[in-house]
């Protein structure tokens, strides 16, 4: 099952709940979409790129933020790193 984890800059848990309610998204049991506040205060939004009007962290910044994240962070950072290493092997 594919899962998507999406960081949103809403300030706190109440802001996150308000966002979900405003979008009309009911909680579901499948857990495919996870909206998260960044674990660290500012690191995620440092030097964010703008893609289609949305701030997006670079892969390097995301790997650095994830590396010591307590919930599967290092595993996810390693997957991003592997993607870049595979890309280098192809070139």
HTML snippet that shows the backbone in 3Dmol.js (N, CA, C, O; Angstrom):
<script src="https://3Dmol.org/build/3Dmol-min.js"></script>
<div id="view" style="width:600px;height:400px;position:relative"></div>
<script>
const pdb = `
ATOM      1  N   UNK A   1       0.845  -1.178   0.000  1.00  0.00           N
ATOM      2  CA  UNK A   1       0.000   0.000   0.000  1.00  0.00           C
ATOM      3  C   UNK A   1       0.890   1.242   0.000  1.00  0.00           C
ATOM      4  O   UNK A   1       1.752   1.398   0.865  1.00  0.00           O
ATOM      5  N   UNK A   2       0.679   2.102  -0.954  1.00  0.00           N
ATOM      6  CA  UNK A   2       1.406   3.366  -1.028  1.00  0.00           C
ATOM      7  C   UNK A   2       0.926   4.299   0.079  1.00  0.00           C
ATOM      8  O   UNK A   2      -0.269   4.380   0.366  1.00  0.00           O
ATOM      9  N   UNK A   3       1.862   4.993   0.689  1.00  0.00           N
ATOM     10  CA  UNK A   3       1.540   6.002   1.680  1.00  0.00           C
ATOM     11  C   UNK A   3       2.245   7.289   1.306  1.00  0.00           C
ATOM     12  O   UNK A   3       3.376   7.275   0.820  1.00  0.00           O
ATOM     13  N   UNK A   4       1.572   8.390   1.535  1.00  0.00           N
ATOM     14  CA  UNK A   4       2.142   9.700   1.271  1.00  0.00           C
ATOM     15  C   UNK A   4       2.171  10.459   2.586  1.00  0.00           C
ATOM     16  O   UNK A   4       1.154  10.577   3.269  1.00  0.00           O
ATOM     17  N   UNK A   5       3.354  10.978   2.938  1.00  0.00           N
ATOM     18  CA  UNK A   5       3.506  11.813   4.120  1.00  0.00           C
ATOM     19  C   UNK A   5       3.748  13.232   3.632  1.00  0.00           C
ATOM     20  O   UNK A   5       4.690  13.488   2.882  1.00  0.00           O
ATOM     21  N   UNK A   6       2.904  14.140   4.056  1.00  0.00           N
ATOM     22  CA  UNK A   6       2.949  15.507   3.563  1.00  0.00           C
ATOM     23  C   UNK A   6       3.146  16.467   4.727  1.00  0.00           C
ATOM     24  O   UNK A   6       2.321  16.525   5.639  1.00  0.00           O
ATOM     25  N   UNK A   7       4.245  17.221   4.694  1.00  0.00           N
ATOM     26  CA  UNK A   7       4.460  18.254   5.698  1.00  0.00           C
ATOM     27  C   UNK A   7       3.580  19.453   5.361  1.00  0.00           C
ATOM     28  O   UNK A   7       3.499  19.860   4.202  1.00  0.00           O
ATOM     29  N   UNK A   8       2.928  20.012   6.360  1.00  0.00           N
ATOM     30  CA  UNK A   8       2.145  21.233   6.169  1.00  0.00           C
ATOM     31  C   UNK A   8       2.535  22.221   7.258  1.00  0.00           C
ATOM     32  O   UNK A   8       2.743  21.838   8.409  1.00  0.00           O
ATOM     33  N   UNK A   9       2.632  23.470   6.897  1.00  0.00           N
ATOM     34  CA  UNK A   9       3.039  24.519   7.823  1.00  0.00           C
ATOM     35  C   UNK A   9       1.788  25.187   8.378  1.00  0.00           C
ATOM     36  O   UNK A   9       1.322  26.194   7.845  1.00  0.00           O
ATOM     37  N   UNK A  10       1.247  24.614   9.456  1.00  0.00           N
ATOM     38  CA  UNK A  10       0.011  25.139  10.037  1.00  0.00           C
ATOM     39  C   UNK A  10       0.194  25.635  11.470  1.00  0.00           C
ATOM     40  O   UNK A  10      -0.749  26.162  12.061  1.00  0.00           O
ATOM     41  N   UNK A  11       1.367  25.477  12.027  1.00  0.00           N
ATOM     42  CA  UNK A  11       1.652  26.032  13.339  1.00  0.00           C
ATOM     43  C   UNK A  11       1.479  25.100  14.520  1.00  0.00           C
ATOM     44  O   UNK A  11       2.330  25.077  15.409  1.00  0.00           O
ATOM     45  N   UNK A  12       0.391  24.326  14.555  1.00  0.00           N
ATOM     46  CA  UNK A  12       0.184  23.425  15.690  1.00  0.00           C
ATOM     47  C   UNK A  12      -0.871  22.378  15.334  1.00  0.00           C
ATOM     48  O   UNK A  12      -1.412  22.377  14.228  1.00  0.00           O
ATOM     49  N   UNK A  13      -1.155  21.484  16.288  1.00  0.00           N
ATOM     50  CA  UNK A  13      -2.119  20.404  16.037  1.00  0.00           C
ATOM     51  C   UNK A  13      -3.511  20.932  15.717  1.00  0.00           C
ATOM     52  O   UNK A  13      -4.225  20.359  14.893  1.00  0.00           O
ATOM     53  N   UNK A  14      -3.895  22.029  16.372  1.00  0.00           N
ATOM     54  CA  UNK A  14      -5.218  22.603  16.082  1.00  0.00           C
ATOM     55  C   UNK A  14      -5.294  23.110  14.650  1.00  0.00           C
ATOM     56  O   UNK A  14      -6.316  22.951  13.982  1.00  0.00           O
ATOM     57  N   UNK A  15      -4.210  23.720  14.181  1.00  0.00           N
ATOM     58  CA  UNK A  15      -4.176  24.192  12.798  1.00  0.00           C
ATOM     59  C   UNK A  15      -4.259  23.042  11.814  1.00  0.00           C
ATOM     60  O   UNK A  15      -4.898  23.159  10.768  1.00  0.00           O
ATOM     61  N   UNK A  16      -3.617  21.935  12.143  1.00  0.00           N
ATOM     62  CA  UNK A  16      -3.662  20.751  11.294  1.00  0.00           C
ATOM     63  C   UNK A  16      -5.086  20.194  11.232  1.00  0.00           C
ATOM     64  O   UNK A  16      -5.579  19.848  10.158  1.00  0.00           O
ATOM     65  N   UNK A  17      -5.737  20.111  12.386  1.00  0.00           N
ATOM     66  CA  UNK A  17      -7.125  19.632  12.430  1.00  0.00           C
ATOM     67  C   UNK A  17      -8.053  20.567  11.658  1.00  0.00           C
ATOM     68  O   UNK A  17      -8.942  20.112  10.939  1.00  0.00           O
ATOM     69  N   UNK A  18      -7.844  21.868  11.809  1.00  0.00           N
ATOM     70  CA  UNK A  18      -8.673  22.848  11.097  1.00  0.00           C
ATOM     71  C   UNK A  18      -8.491  22.707   9.588  1.00  0.00           C
ATOM     72  O   UNK A  18      -9.463  22.809   8.839  1.00  0.00           O
ATOM     73  N   UNK A  19      -7.258  22.475   9.134  1.00  0.00           N
ATOM     74  CA  UNK A  19      -7.001  22.290   7.705  1.00  0.00           C
ATOM     75  C   UNK A  19      -7.762  21.089   7.170  1.00  0.00           C
ATOM     76  O   UNK A  19      -8.418  21.171   6.132  1.00  0.00           O
ATOM     77  N   UNK A  20      -7.672  19.974   7.885  1.00  0.00           N
ATOM     78  CA  UNK A  20      -8.351  18.751   7.450  1.00  0.00           C
ATOM     79  C   UNK A  20      -9.860  18.968   7.388  1.00  0.00           C
ATOM     80  O   UNK A  20     -10.510  18.550   6.430  1.00  0.00           O
ATOM     81  N   UNK A  21     -10.414  19.616   8.398  1.00  0.00           N
ATOM     82  CA  UNK A  21     -11.863  19.892   8.404  1.00  0.00           C
ATOM     83  C   UNK A  21     -12.250  20.810   7.256  1.00  0.00           C
ATOM     84  O   UNK A  21     -13.274  20.589   6.609  1.00  0.00           O
ATOM     85  N   UNK A  22     -11.443  21.845   6.991  1.00  0.00           N
ATOM     86  CA  UNK A  22     -11.774  22.798   5.920  1.00  0.00           C
ATOM     87  C   UNK A  22     -11.755  22.129   4.547  1.00  0.00           C
ATOM     88  O   UNK A  22     -12.471  22.548   3.637  1.00  0.00           O
ATOM     89  N   UNK A  23     -10.936  21.091   4.402  1.00  0.00           N
ATOM     90  CA  UNK A  23     -10.876  20.363   3.131  1.00  0.00           C
ATOM     91  C   UNK A  23     -11.948  19.286   3.039  1.00  0.00           C
ATOM     92  O   UNK A  23     -12.163  18.708   1.974  1.00  0.00           O
ATOM     93  N   UNK A  24     -12.622  19.016   4.158  1.00  0.00           N
ATOM     94  CA  UNK A  24     -13.675  18.001   4.161  1.00  0.00           C
ATOM     95  C   UNK A  24     -13.134  16.583   4.067  1.00  0.00           C
ATOM     96  O   UNK A  24     -13.807  15.698   3.538  1.00  0.00           O
ATOM     97  N   UNK A  25     -11.931  16.356   4.571  1.00  0.00           N
ATOM     98  CA  UNK A  25     -11.313  15.033   4.499  1.00  0.00           C
ATOM     99  C   UNK A  25     -11.577  14.262   5.786  1.00  0.00           C
ATOM    100  O   UNK A  25     -11.021  14.600   6.831  1.00  0.00           O
ATOM    101  N   UNK A  26     -12.403  13.252   5.727  1.00  0.00           N
ATOM    102  CA  UNK A  26     -12.636  12.457   6.937  1.00  0.00           C
ATOM    103  C   UNK A  26     -11.470  11.509   7.189  1.00  0.00           C
ATOM    104  O   UNK A  26     -10.824  11.059   6.243  1.00  0.00           O
ATOM    105  N   UNK A  27     -11.194  11.200   8.462  1.00  0.00           N
ATOM    106  CA  UNK A  27     -10.154  10.195   8.735  1.00  0.00           C
ATOM    107  C   UNK A  27     -10.585   8.845   8.174  1.00  0.00           C
ATOM    108  O   UNK A  27     -11.770   8.513   8.191  1.00  0.00           O
ATOM    109  N   UNK A  28      -9.632   8.073   7.681  1.00  0.00           N
ATOM    110  CA  UNK A  28      -9.943   6.746   7.159  1.00  0.00           C
ATOM    111  C   UNK A  28      -9.037   5.716   7.811  1.00  0.00           C
ATOM    112  O   UNK A  28      -8.016   6.058   8.406  1.00  0.00           O
ATOM    113  N   UNK A  29      -9.414   4.470   7.695  1.00  0.00           N
ATOM    114  CA  UNK A  29      -8.643   3.390   8.286  1.00  0.00           C
ATOM    115  C   UNK A  29      -7.421   3.002   7.451  1.00  0.00           C
ATOM    116  O   UNK A  29      -6.476   2.419   7.984  1.00  0.00           O
ATOM    117  N   UNK A  30      -7.423   3.319   6.135  1.00  0.00           N
ATOM    118  CA  UNK A  30      -6.321   2.857   5.288  1.00  0.00           C
ATOM    119  C   UNK A  30      -5.020   3.619   5.518  1.00  0.00           C
ATOM    120  O   UNK A  30      -3.945   3.101   5.218  1.00  0.00           O
ATOM    121  N   UNK A  31      -5.099   4.840   6.045  1.00  0.00           N
ATOM    122  CA  UNK A  31      -3.895   5.587   6.392  1.00  0.00           C
ATOM    123  C   UNK A  31      -2.960   5.855   5.239  1.00  0.00           C
ATOM    124  O   UNK A  31      -1.744   5.775   5.410  1.00  0.00           O
ATOM    125  N   UNK A  32      -3.482   6.170   4.075  1.00  0.00           N
ATOM    126  CA  UNK A  32      -2.618   6.404   2.913  1.00  0.00           C
ATOM    127  C   UNK A  32      -2.055   7.811   2.851  1.00  0.00           C
ATOM    128  O   UNK A  32      -0.972   8.017   2.303  1.00  0.00           O
ATOM    129  N   UNK A  33      -2.767   8.781   3.401  1.00  0.00           N
ATOM    130  CA  UNK A  33      -2.287  10.159   3.403  1.00  0.00           C
ATOM    131  C   UNK A  33      -2.083  10.587   4.848  1.00  0.00           C
ATOM    132  O   UNK A  33      -2.991  10.500   5.675  1.00  0.00           O
ATOM    133  N   UNK A  34      -0.868  11.054   5.137  1.00  0.00           N
ATOM    134  CA  UNK A  34      -0.532  11.510   6.481  1.00  0.00           C
ATOM    135  C   UNK A  34      -0.121  12.975   6.390  1.00  0.00           C
ATOM    136  O   UNK A  34       0.868  13.304   5.736  1.00  0.00           O
ATOM    137  N   UNK A  35      -0.869  13.846   7.037  1.00  0.00           N
ATOM    138  CA  UNK A  35      -0.499  15.254   7.115  1.00  0.00           C
ATOM    139  C   UNK A  35       0.262  15.458   8.413  1.00  0.00           C
ATOM    140  O   UNK A  35      -0.213  15.088   9.487  1.00  0.00           O
ATOM    141  N   UNK A  36       1.443  16.045   8.311  1.00  0.00           N
ATOM    142  CA  UNK A  36       2.333  16.175   9.462  1.00  0.00           C
ATOM    143  C   UNK A  36       2.824  17.593   9.629  1.00  0.00           C
ATOM    144  O   UNK A  36       3.027  18.318   8.656  1.00  0.00           O
ATOM    145  N   UNK A  37       3.011  17.976  10.870  1.00  0.00           N
ATOM    146  CA  UNK A  37       3.762  19.192  11.146  1.00  0.00           C
ATOM    147  C   UNK A  37       5.235  18.808  11.087  1.00  0.00           C
ATOM    148  O   UNK A  37       5.589  17.702  11.495  1.00  0.00           O
ATOM    149  N   UNK A  38       6.099  19.680  10.594  1.00  0.00           N
ATOM    150  CA  UNK A  38       7.523  19.358  10.637  1.00  0.00           C
ATOM    151  C   UNK A  38       7.967  19.107  12.075  1.00  0.00           C
ATOM    152  O   UNK A  38       7.563  19.827  12.988  1.00  0.00           O
ATOM    153  N   UNK A  39       8.792  18.096  12.272  1.00  0.00           N
ATOM    154  CA  UNK A  39       9.279  17.740  13.607  1.00  0.00           C
ATOM    155  C   UNK A  39      10.196  18.816  14.160  1.00  0.00           C
ATOM    156  O   UNK A  39      10.164  19.114  15.354  1.00  0.00           O
ATOM    157  N   UNK A  40      11.015  19.399  13.291  1.00  0.00           N
ATOM    158  CA  UNK A  40      11.938  20.447  13.712  1.00  0.00           C
ATOM    159  C   UNK A  40      11.345  21.797  13.359  1.00  0.00           C
ATOM    160  O   UNK A  40      10.621  21.925  12.372  1.00  0.00           O
ATOM    161  N   UNK A  41      11.652  22.803  14.163  1.00  0.00           N
ATOM    162  CA  UNK A  41      10.987  24.092  14.044  1.00  0.00           C
ATOM    163  C   UNK A  41      11.165  24.761  12.684  1.00  0.00           C
ATOM    164  O   UNK A  41      10.166  25.146  12.076  1.00  0.00           O
ATOM    165  N   UNK A  42      12.393  24.918  12.179  1.00  0.00           N
ATOM    166  CA  UNK A  42      12.602  25.691  10.951  1.00  0.00           C
ATOM    167  C   UNK A  42      13.304  24.934   9.842  1.00  0.00           C
ATOM    168  O   UNK A  42      13.278  25.383   8.696  1.00  0.00           O
ATOM    169  N   UNK A  43      13.917  23.831  10.127  1.00  0.00           N
ATOM    170  CA  UNK A  43      14.808  23.225   9.146  1.00  0.00           C
ATOM    171  C   UNK A  43      14.129  22.868   7.840  1.00  0.00           C
ATOM    172  O   UNK A  43      14.723  23.036   6.775  1.00  0.00           O
ATOM    173  N   UNK A  44      12.914  22.386   7.893  1.00  0.00           N
ATOM    174  CA  UNK A  44      12.254  21.957   6.666  1.00  0.00           C
ATOM    175  C   UNK A  44      12.043  23.103   5.690  1.00  0.00           C
ATOM    176  O   UNK A  44      12.158  22.912   4.480  1.00  0.00           O
ATOM    177  N   UNK A  45      11.742  24.272   6.189  1.00  0.00           N
ATOM    178  CA  UNK A  45      11.384  25.371   5.304  1.00  0.00           C
ATOM    179  C   UNK A  45      12.583  26.211   4.880  1.00  0.00           C
ATOM    180  O   UNK A  45      12.419  27.153   4.106  1.00  0.00           O
ATOM    181  N   UNK A  46      13.775  25.899   5.360  1.00  0.00           N
ATOM    182  CA  UNK A  46      14.968  26.625   4.934  1.00  0.00           C
ATOM    183  C   UNK A  46      15.228  26.370   3.449  1.00  0.00           C
ATOM    184  O   UNK A  46      15.286  25.218   3.017  1.00  0.00           O
ATOM    185  N   UNK A  47      15.379  27.419   2.684  1.00  0.00           N
ATOM    186  CA  UNK A  47      15.698  27.350   1.251  1.00  0.00           C
ATOM    187  C   UNK A  47      14.744  26.440   0.477  1.00  0.00           C
ATOM    188  O   UNK A  47      15.166  25.693  -0.406  1.00  0.00           O
ATOM    189  N   UNK A  48      13.471  26.510   0.812  1.00  0.00           N
ATOM    190  CA  UNK A  48      12.477  25.714   0.100  1.00  0.00           C
ATOM    191  C   UNK A  48      12.371  26.201  -1.344  1.00  0.00           C
ATOM    192  O   UNK A  48      12.486  27.394  -1.625  1.00  0.00           O
ATOM    193  N   UNK A  49      12.152  25.257  -2.244  1.00  0.00           N
ATOM    194  CA  UNK A  49      11.945  25.590  -3.649  1.00  0.00           C
ATOM    195  C   UNK A  49      10.455  25.817  -3.865  1.00  0.00           C
ATOM    196  O   UNK A  49       9.626  25.298  -3.117  1.00  0.00           O
ATOM    197  N   UNK A  50      10.122  26.584  -4.876  1.00  0.00           N
ATOM    198  CA  UNK A  50       8.727  26.822  -5.194  1.00  0.00           C
ATOM    199  C   UNK A  50       8.360  25.992  -6.417  1.00  0.00           C
ATOM    200  O   UNK A  50       8.892  26.213  -7.505  1.00  0.00           O
ATOM    201  N   UNK A  51       7.465  25.052  -6.241  1.00  0.00           N
ATOM    202  CA  UNK A  51       7.004  24.216  -7.355  1.00  0.00           C
ATOM    203  C   UNK A  51       5.490  24.299  -7.439  1.00  0.00           C
ATOM    204  O   UNK A  51       4.781  23.888  -6.520  1.00  0.00           O
ATOM    205  N   UNK A  52       5.013  24.824  -8.532  1.00  0.00           N
ATOM    206  CA  UNK A  52       3.574  24.996  -8.751  1.00  0.00           C
ATOM    207  C   UNK A  52       2.930  25.788  -7.620  1.00  0.00           C
ATOM    208  O   UNK A  52       1.796  25.515  -7.226  1.00  0.00           O
ATOM    209  N   UNK A  53       3.663  26.772  -7.102  1.00  0.00           N
ATOM    210  CA  UNK A  53       3.122  27.631  -6.062  1.00  0.00           C
ATOM    211  C   UNK A  53       3.210  27.070  -4.657  1.00  0.00           C
ATOM    212  O   UNK A  53       2.705  27.683  -3.716  1.00  0.00           O
ATOM    213  N   UNK A  54       3.847  25.905  -4.494  1.00  0.00           N
ATOM    214  CA  UNK A  54       3.962  25.287  -3.180  1.00  0.00           C
ATOM    215  C   UNK A  54       5.422  25.226  -2.752  1.00  0.00           C
ATOM    216  O   UNK A  54       6.291  24.930  -3.572  1.00  0.00           O
ATOM    217  N   UNK A  55       5.708  25.505  -1.465  1.00  0.00           N
ATOM    218  CA  UNK A  55       7.091  25.362  -0.996  1.00  0.00           C
ATOM    219  C   UNK A  55       7.438  23.882  -0.847  1.00  0.00           C
ATOM    220  O   UNK A  55       6.709  23.122  -0.209  1.00  0.00           O
ATOM    221  N   UNK A  56       8.558  23.488  -1.443  1.00  0.00           N
ATOM    222  CA  UNK A  56       8.998  22.091  -1.404  1.00  0.00           C
ATOM    223  C   UNK A  56      10.469  22.073  -0.988  1.00  0.00           C
ATOM    224  O   UNK A  56      11.300  22.754  -1.588  1.00  0.00           O
ATOM    225  N   UNK A  57      10.777  21.294   0.033  1.00  0.00           N
ATOM    226  CA  UNK A  57      12.167  21.176   0.477  1.00  0.00           C
ATOM    227  C   UNK A  57      12.971  20.407  -0.558  1.00  0.00           C
ATOM    228  O   UNK A  57      12.447  19.515  -1.224  1.00  0.00           O
ATOM    229  N   UNK A  58      14.241  20.754  -0.689  1.00  0.00           N
ATOM    230  CA  UNK A  58      15.118  19.998  -1.582  1.00  0.00           C
ATOM    231  C   UNK A  58      15.319  18.607  -1.000  1.00  0.00           C
ATOM    232  O   UNK A  58      15.119  18.398   0.196  1.00  0.00           O
ATOM    233  N   UNK A  59      15.715  17.653  -1.842  1.00  0.00           N
ATOM    234  CA  UNK A  59      15.959  16.300  -1.355  1.00  0.00           C
ATOM    235  C   UNK A  59      17.070  16.288  -0.311  1.00  0.00           C
ATOM    236  O   UNK A  59      16.994  15.540   0.663  1.00  0.00           O
ATOM    237  N   UNK A  60      18.103  17.110  -0.504  1.00  0.00           N
ATOM    238  CA  UNK A  60      19.180  17.164   0.472  1.00  0.00           C
ATOM    239  C   UNK A  60      18.658  17.650   1.823  1.00  0.00           C
ATOM    240  O   UNK A  60      18.968  17.057   2.856  1.00  0.00           O
ATOM    241  N   UNK A  61      17.873  18.718   1.822  1.00  0.00           N
ATOM    242  CA  UNK A  61      17.319  19.234   3.068  1.00  0.00           C
ATOM    243  C   UNK A  61      16.409  18.199   3.719  1.00  0.00           C
ATOM    244  O   UNK A  61      16.438  18.018   4.936  1.00  0.00           O
ATOM    245  N   UNK A  62      15.609  17.526   2.914  1.00  0.00           N
ATOM    246  CA  UNK A  62      14.711  16.518   3.456  1.00  0.00           C
ATOM    247  C   UNK A  62      15.484  15.358   4.072  1.00  0.00           C
ATOM    248  O   UNK A  62      15.114  14.865   5.137  1.00  0.00           O
ATOM    249  N   UNK A  63      16.563  14.915   3.406  1.00  0.00           N
ATOM    250  CA  UNK A  63      17.385  13.841   3.977  1.00  0.00           C
ATOM    251  C   UNK A  63      17.986  14.272   5.311  1.00  0.00           C
ATOM    252  O   UNK A  63      17.992  13.498   6.268  1.00  0.00           O
ATOM    253  N   UNK A  64      18.488  15.494   5.379  1.00  0.00           N
ATOM    254  CA  UNK A  64      19.079  15.984   6.626  1.00  0.00           C
ATOM    255  C   UNK A  64      18.033  16.057   7.734  1.00  0.00           C
ATOM    256  O   UNK A  64      18.316  15.706   8.879  1.00  0.00           O
ATOM    257  N   UNK A  65      16.847  16.505   7.405  1.00  0.00           N
ATOM    258  CA  UNK A  65      15.780  16.596   8.402  1.00  0.00           C
ATOM    259  C   UNK A  65      15.333  15.220   8.875  1.00  0.00           C
ATOM    260  O   UNK A  65      15.024  15.027  10.051  1.00  0.00           O
ATOM    261  N   UNK A  66      15.303  14.277   7.961  1.00  0.00           N
ATOM    262  CA  UNK A  66      14.817  12.942   8.302  1.00  0.00           C
ATOM    263  C   UNK A  66      15.838  12.081   9.035  1.00  0.00           C
ATOM    264  O   UNK A  66      15.454  11.180   9.781  1.00  0.00           O
ATOM    265  N   UNK A  67      17.118  12.335   8.841  1.00  0.00           N
ATOM    266  CA  UNK A  67      18.171  11.431   9.296  1.00  0.00           C
ATOM    267  C   UNK A  67      18.015  11.010  10.759  1.00  0.00           C
ATOM    268  O   UNK A  67      18.153   9.826  11.066  1.00  0.00           O
ATOM    269  N   UNK A  68      17.735  11.930  11.652  1.00  0.00           N
ATOM    270  CA  UNK A  68      17.589  11.607  13.070  1.00  0.00           C
ATOM    271  C   UNK A  68      16.140  11.669  13.554  1.00  0.00           C
ATOM    272  O   UNK A  68      15.883  11.679  14.758  1.00  0.00           O
ATOM    273  N   UNK A  69      15.212  11.710  12.629  1.00  0.00           N
ATOM    274  CA  UNK A  69      13.798  11.731  13.018  1.00  0.00           C
ATOM    275  C   UNK A  69      13.465  10.398  13.675  1.00  0.00           C
ATOM    276  O   UNK A  69      13.830   9.344  13.154  1.00  0.00           O
ATOM    277  N   UNK A  70      12.772  10.431  14.820  1.00  0.00           N
ATOM    278  CA  UNK A  70      12.577   9.209  15.603  1.00  0.00           C
ATOM    279  C   UNK A  70      11.687   8.144  14.966  1.00  0.00           C
ATOM    280  O   UNK A  70      11.761   6.981  15.362  1.00  0.00           O
ATOM    281  N   UNK A  71      10.862   8.497  14.009  1.00  0.00           N
ATOM    282  CA  UNK A  71       9.931   7.511  13.447  1.00  0.00           C
ATOM    283  C   UNK A  71      10.307   7.216  11.992  1.00  0.00           C
ATOM    284  O   UNK A  71       9.859   7.908  11.078  1.00  0.00           O
ATOM    285  N   UNK A  72      11.125   6.196  11.789  1.00  0.00           N
ATOM    286  CA  UNK A  72      11.537   5.727  10.468  1.00  0.00           C
ATOM    287  C   UNK A  72      12.242   6.782   9.624  1.00  0.00           C
ATOM    288  O   UNK A  72      12.309   6.646   8.402  1.00  0.00           O
ATOM    289  N   UNK A  73      12.762   7.817  10.245  1.00  0.00           N
ATOM    290  CA  UNK A  73      13.392   8.895   9.496  1.00  0.00           C
ATOM    291  C   UNK A  73      14.608   8.462   8.713  1.00  0.00           C
ATOM    292  O   UNK A  73      14.742   8.780   7.532  1.00  0.00           O
ATOM    293  N   UNK A  74      15.511   7.725   9.379  1.00  0.00           N
ATOM    294  CA  UNK A  74      16.746   7.318   8.697  1.00  0.00           C
ATOM    295  C   UNK A  74      16.421   6.402   7.516  1.00  0.00           C
ATOM    296  O   UNK A  74      17.038   6.514   6.457  1.00  0.00           O
ATOM    297  N   UNK A  75      15.472   5.513   7.691  1.00  0.00           N
ATOM    298  CA  UNK A  75      15.071   4.617   6.593  1.00  0.00           C
ATOM    299  C   UNK A  75      14.604   5.422   5.384  1.00  0.00           C
ATOM    300  O   UNK A  75      14.972   5.107   4.252  1.00  0.00           O
ATOM    301  N   UNK A  76      13.805   6.445   5.611  1.00  0.00           N
ATOM    302  CA  UNK A  76      13.308   7.261   4.504  1.00  0.00           C
ATOM    303  C   UNK A  76      14.425   8.096   3.880  1.00  0.00           C
ATOM    304  O   UNK A  76      14.464   8.270   2.662  1.00  0.00           O
ATOM    305  N   UNK A  77      15.329   8.612   4.708  1.00  0.00           N
ATOM    306  CA  UNK A  77      16.469   9.376   4.185  1.00  0.00           C
ATOM    307  C   UNK A  77      17.340   8.493   3.298  1.00  0.00           C
ATOM    308  O   UNK A  77      17.810   8.931   2.248  1.00  0.00           O
ATOM    309  N   UNK A  78      17.553   7.250   3.720  1.00  0.00           N
ATOM    310  CA  UNK A  78      18.364   6.321   2.924  1.00  0.00           C
ATOM    311  C   UNK A  78      17.703   6.004   1.589  1.00  0.00           C
ATOM    312  O   UNK A  78      18.400   5.830   0.590  1.00  0.00           O
ATOM    313  N   UNK A  79      16.386   5.926   1.550  1.00  0.00           N
ATOM    314  CA  UNK A  79      15.686   5.690   0.277  1.00  0.00           C
ATOM    315  C   UNK A  79      15.897   6.856  -0.689  1.00  0.00           C
ATOM    316  O   UNK A  79      16.097   6.646  -1.885  1.00  0.00           O
ATOM    317  N   UNK A  80      15.853   8.077  -0.170  1.00  0.00           N
ATOM    318  CA  UNK A  80      16.097   9.249  -1.015  1.00  0.00           C
ATOM    319  C   UNK A  80      17.534   9.227  -1.526  1.00  0.00           C
ATOM    320  O   UNK A  80      17.784   9.503  -2.700  1.00  0.00           O
ATOM    321  N   UNK A  81      18.475   8.899  -0.649  1.00  0.00           N
ATOM    322  CA  UNK A  81      19.880   8.819  -1.048  1.00  0.00           C
ATOM    323  C   UNK A  81      20.081   7.749  -2.117  1.00  0.00           C
ATOM    324  O   UNK A  81      20.783   7.993  -3.098  1.00  0.00           O
ATOM    325  N   UNK A  82      19.485   6.577  -1.951  1.00  0.00           N
ATOM    326  CA  UNK A  82      19.594   5.507  -2.954  1.00  0.00           C
ATOM    327  C   UNK A  82      19.067   5.960  -4.305  1.00  0.00           C
ATOM    328  O   UNK A  82      19.651   5.637  -5.339  1.00  0.00           O
ATOM    329  N   UNK A  83      17.968   6.704  -4.305  1.00  0.00           N
ATOM    330  CA  UNK A  83      17.404   7.218  -5.559  1.00  0.00           C
ATOM    331  C   UNK A  83      18.426   8.077  -6.287  1.00  0.00           C
ATOM    332  O   UNK A  83      18.576   7.975  -7.505  1.00  0.00           O
ATOM    333  N   UNK A  84      19.130   8.925  -5.539  1.00  0.00           N
ATOM    334  CA  UNK A  84      20.133   9.797  -6.161  1.00  0.00           C
ATOM    335  C   UNK A  84      21.360   9.010  -6.607  1.00  0.00           C
ATOM    336  O   UNK A  84      21.933   9.315  -7.653  1.00  0.00           O
ATOM    337  N   UNK A  85      21.775   8.008  -5.840  1.00  0.00           N
ATOM    338  CA  UNK A  85      22.915   7.197  -6.244  1.00  0.00           C
ATOM    339  C   UNK A  85      22.597   6.384  -7.492  1.00  0.00           C
ATOM    340  O   UNK A  85      23.455   6.236  -8.362  1.00  0.00           O
ATOM    341  N   UNK A  86      21.386   5.856  -7.595  1.00  0.00           N
ATOM    342  CA  UNK A  86      20.989   5.136  -8.803  1.00  0.00           C
ATOM    343  C   UNK A  86      20.978   6.047 -10.017  1.00  0.00           C
ATOM    344  O   UNK A  86      21.370   5.638 -11.110  1.00  0.00           O
ATOM    345  N   UNK A  87      20.537   7.257  -9.830  1.00  0.00           N
ATOM    346  CA  UNK A  87      20.502   8.234 -10.920  1.00  0.00           C
ATOM    347  C   UNK A  87      21.928   8.507 -11.406  1.00  0.00           C
ATOM    348  O   UNK A  87      22.160   8.628 -12.609  1.00  0.00           O
ATOM    349  N   UNK A  88      22.882   8.603 -10.477  1.00  0.00           N
ATOM    350  CA  UNK A  88      24.292   8.842 -10.856  1.00  0.00           C
ATOM    351  C   UNK A  88      24.873   7.655 -11.626  1.00  0.00           C
ATOM    352  O   UNK A  88      25.661   7.836 -12.554  1.00  0.00           O
ATOM    353  N   UNK A  89      24.476   6.435 -11.232  1.00  0.00           N
ATOM    354  CA  UNK A  89      24.972   5.244 -11.933  1.00  0.00           C
ATOM    355  C   UNK A  89      24.491   5.187 -13.365  1.00  0.00           C
ATOM    356  O   UNK A  89      25.212   4.719 -14.246  1.00  0.00           O
ATOM    357  N   UNK A  90      23.275   5.661 -13.607  1.00  0.00           N
ATOM    358  CA  UNK A  90      22.697   5.651 -14.956  1.00  0.00           C
ATOM    359  C   UNK A  90      23.370   6.679 -15.851  1.00  0.00           C
ATOM    360  O   UNK A  90      23.553   6.452 -17.047  1.00  0.00           O
ATOM    361  N   UNK A  91      23.736   7.812 -15.263  1.00  0.00           N
ATOM    362  CA  UNK A  91      24.369   8.892 -16.050  1.00  0.00           C
ATOM    363  C   UNK A  91      25.720   8.473 -16.421  1.00  0.00           C
ATOM    364  O   UNK A  91      26.438   9.222 -17.085  1.00  0.00           O
TER     365      UNK A  91
END
`;
const viewer = $3Dmol.createViewer("view");
viewer.addModel(pdb, "pdb");
viewer.setStyle({}, {cartoon: {color: "spectrum"}});
viewer.zoomTo();
viewer.render();
</script>
